[in-house]
Structures are given as structure tokens and as C-alpha cells.
């Protein structure tokens, strides 16, 4: 078979297009990586020094880059704060959606949801605490966008509980409003959690799940459920 017959008309254009697509994808990945590194270092500084006590120069110094490099990704410090504050709720929503799409009973899904979301907000403790502490520093547009995501999160949790109640798995009874507090339990978890504290992360997550189940009138976790959740 000759080379002319192996390469069909248009193949070279397709290969060039594929190469361009791969190059564009890699470039976007690199940009995202650099942007995330700025967010990570800014999060540490906002958490330790506060928003007012942190400068663009300090963020650049931690990354060992110039201030223009920071400005090439964020127009100002306020934009960095918005990105930091949005990180926790965005990742919590992703984990929540993933948990909601799994198979199992409503009880199984709720247990997995509380555990996995609790785990992510502890992981993003500095982001969540920064949001709660610096919320008034956000501009109205950013604050509204983040608040909408928090409302979406609460709505999805509430729907899961409502569906489980309708299916007879939960028994809210006259305490239906108690379901609202589950979102509060999750939000405040990173405020008081300490890796150096007496309770381990798993102890705290077990406590979160147990409290959530109690609020909606569900039975306590069995030993089998406890073993399954930590796999």
C-alpha cells in the first residue's frame, strides 16, 4: 500500500486540528494550575493574616513571582478574595451532586452526602472560614453569586430529605424545620474543627452524620454503615 493511499485527503488537516486542540487543552490546564496556585497561597494568607492584612505583594512573594504575574490572572485583591470564598461551596456542590447520583436508599445517600461534604469543607477549612469572616469585603455581585450557590446546596439537601420522608425512610413529623439546620452544621464545621484537637477528622465526621440523622428522625448508624462509610 502506497503512502498516497494510506493518507486520505483531509487527514493532514484533521491531524493538525487535533494537535491544535490538544495544545489548547494543555494551555488551559496550565492556566488553571497557575490560577489555583495563586488561590491556594492567598487562602493561607487571608486565613492567617486576614484580608486587610494581606497584600498582592505578599501573595506574589509566597509564590516567588512578580505582582504583574498575579494581575495577569486577577484584576485586584477583591477578585482573589471572591475566588477563595467561592472555592469551598463550589467543591461542596460538586461532591453533593456526585453523592446524589449514586445508587442506594435515601438513607445511604444522605449518609454518604454528609460524610463527603463534611470531608471537603474540612479540607477547605481556610476557604470557608475566610468567607464567613470576610463576607462583607466581597463586592455585591460576587457575594450574590456565592450566596446563590449556597442556596442551591441547601435546596438539594432539603430535596433529598423531602424525598426520603415521602418514601417513608425519614420521619420529620412536626420538626420539619429542623432539616434546615443540617446546612448550618456543615457550614460551621470548619470554624471550630482543629487538626490538633482531641477529636480526629473521622470522629468529627461521624458526629456530623449522627447529628444529621438525629435531626430528621432517622435511626442511628449501624456498625456496618460505619464500616462502609470509611472504606
C-alpha positions in Angstrom: 0.0 0.0 0.0 1.5 3.3 -1.0 1.7 6.4 1.2 -0.7 8.2 -1.1 -3.4 5.5 -0.4 -2.8 5.3 3.3 -3.3 9.1 3.9 -6.7 10.1 2.7 -7.5 13.7 1.6 -8.2 15.8 4.6 -6.3 13.6 7.1 -3.5 16.1 7.4 -6.0 18.9 8.3 -7.6 16.6 10.8 -4.3 15.8 12.5 -3.4 19.5 12.6 -6.7 20.3 14.1 -6.3 17.5 16.7 -2.8 18.8 17.6 -4.2 22.3 18.0 -7.0 21.0 20.2 -4.5 19.2 22.4 -2.3 22.2 22.6 -5.2 24.4 23.6 -6.3 21.9 26.2 -2.8 21.8 27.8 -2.6 25.6 27.8 -6.0 25.8 29.6 -4.8 23.2 32.1 -1.6 25.2 32.8 -3.5 28.5 33.2 -5.9 26.7 35.6 -3.0 25.3 37.6 -1.3 28.7 37.9 -4.6 30.4 38.9 -5.2 27.7 41.5 -1.7 28.1 43.0 -2.5 31.8 43.5 -5.8 31.0 45.2 -4.0 28.4 47.5 -1.4 30.8 48.7 -3.9 33.7 49.0 -6.1 31.4 51.1 -3.3 30.8 53.6 -2.6 34.5 53.9 -6.2 35.5 54.2 -6.7 32.8 56.9 -3.6 33.7 58.9 -3.3 37.5 58.4 -6.9 38.5 57.4 -8.0 40.1 54.2 -7.0 43.6 55.3 -3.6 42.4 56.4 -2.7 40.7 53.1 -1.3 42.5 50.1 -0.8 41.5 46.5 2.9 41.8 47.1 2.7 39.3 50.0 0.9 36.8 47.7 3.5 37.3 45.0 6.3 36.8 47.5 4.9 33.5 48.7 4.8 32.3 45.1 8.1 33.9 44.2 6.6 35.7 41.3 6.1 39.4 40.4 2.9 41.4 41.1 2.2 41.7 37.3 2.0 37.9 37.2 -0.7 38.0 39.8 -2.6 40.7 38.0 -2.5 38.7 34.8 -4.9 36.3 36.5 -6.8 38.5 38.8 -7.7 42.2 38.3 -7.3 43.0 42.0 -7.2 41.6 45.6 -11.0 41.7 45.8 -11.2 39.3 42.8 -8.8 36.9 44.6 -11.0 37.0 47.7 -14.0 36.1 45.7 -12.2 33.1 44.2 -11.1 32.0 47.6 -14.6 32.3 49.1 -16.2 30.5 46.2 -13.8 27.5 46.3 -15.4 25.8 49.3 -19.0 26.0 48.2 -18.2 25.1 44.6 -16.3 21.9 45.6 -19.1 21.1 48.2 -21.7 21.3 45.4 -19.6 19.0 43.1 -19.3 16.4 45.9 -23.0 16.8 46.7 -24.0 16.2 43.1 -21.8 13.2 42.9 -23.3 11.7 46.1 -26.8 12.4 44.9 -26.2 10.5 41.7 -25.2 7.2 43.4 -27.4 4.2 43.9 -28.9 3.2 47.2 -31.6 4.2 49.6 -32.2 7.8 50.6 -30.6 7.0 53.9 -27.5 5.6 52.2 -27.2 8.7 50.0 -27.7 11.1 52.9 -25.0 9.4 55.0 -22.6 9.5 52.1 -23.5 13.1 51.3 -23.0 14.3 54.9 -19.7 12.4 55.2 -18.2 13.5 51.8 -19.4 17.1 52.1 -18.1 17.3 55.6 -14.8 16.0 54.5 -14.5 18.6 51.7 -15.4 21.6 54.0 -12.8 20.4 56.5 -10.3 20.1 53.7 -11.2 23.7 52.6 -11.4 24.9 56.1 -9.4 28.1 55.4 -11.7 29.0 52.4 -14.9 28.6 54.4 -13.6 30.5 57.4 -12.3 33.3 55.2 -15.8 33.5 53.6 -17.6 33.7 56.9 -15.1 36.2 58.3 -14.6 38.4 55.2 -18.1 38.2 53.6 -18.6 42.0 53.9 -15.5 42.6 51.9 -16.9 41.0 48.8 -18.5 43.2 46.2 -22.3 42.7 45.8 -22.1 40.8 42.5 -19.6 38.2 43.9 -21.5 38.0 47.2 -24.7 37.3 45.4 -23.2 34.6 43.2 -21.7 32.8 46.1 -24.9 33.1 48.1 -26.9 31.6 45.2 -24.6 28.6 45.2 -25.1 28.2 49.0 -28.9 28.3 48.4 -28.6 25.7 45.7 -26.7 23.5 48.1 -29.3 23.9 50.8 -32.1 23.2 48.3 -30.5 20.0 47.1 -30.1 18.8 50.7 -33.7 19.7 51.5 -35.0 17.9 48.5 -33.1 14.7 49.4 -34.6 14.8 52.9 -38.1 15.5 51.5 -37.8 12.7 49.0 -36.6 10.3 51.8 -39.5 11.4 54.0 -42.0 10.8 51.2 -40.5 7.3 50.7 -41.0 6.6 54.4 -37.3 6.4 55.2 -37.2 9.6 57.4 -39.7 10.8 60.0 -39.6 14.5 60.2 -43.0 14.8 61.8 -43.6 18.3 63.4 -39.9 19.0 63.3 -39.7 19.6 59.5 -37.9 22.9 60.0 -35.0 21.0 61.7 -33.8 19.9 58.3 -32.6 23.5 57.7 -30.1 23.1 60.5 -28.2 20.5 58.6 -26.7 23.1 56.3 -25.7 25.1 59.4 -24.0 22.1 60.9 -21.9 21.7 57.7 -21.1 25.4 57.4 -19.9 25.8 61.0 -17.9 22.5 61.0 -14.7 24.1 59.7 -15.0 27.1 62.1 -14.3 25.0 65.2 -12.5 21.9 63.8 -8.8 21.7 64.7 -6.5 19.1 63.3 -4.6 19.3 66.6 -7.7 18.9 68.7 -8.7 15.8 70.7 -11.2 14.6 68.1 -9.9 13.2 64.8 -11.4 14.2 61.5 -13.2 10.9 61.3 -14.6 11.4 64.8 -16.0 14.7 63.8 -17.4 13.4 60.6 -19.2 10.6 62.4 -20.6 13.2 64.8 -21.8 15.3 61.8 -23.6 12.3 60.2 -25.1 11.2 63.6 -26.4 14.7 64.2 -27.8 15.0 60.7 -29.7 11.7 61.1 -31.0 12.7 64.5 -32.3 16.0 63.2 -34.5 14.2 60.6 -35.7 11.5 62.9 -33.7 8.7 61.4 -32.2 5.7 63.3 -28.6 5.8 64.4 -25.9 4.4 62.2 -25.2 0.7 62.5 -21.7 -0.7 62.8 -22.0 -2.0 59.2 -22.8 1.5 58.0 -19.9 3.0 60.0 -17.5 0.4 58.4 -18.9 1.0 55.0 -18.6 4.8 55.1 -14.9 4.8 55.9 -13.9 2.5 53.0 
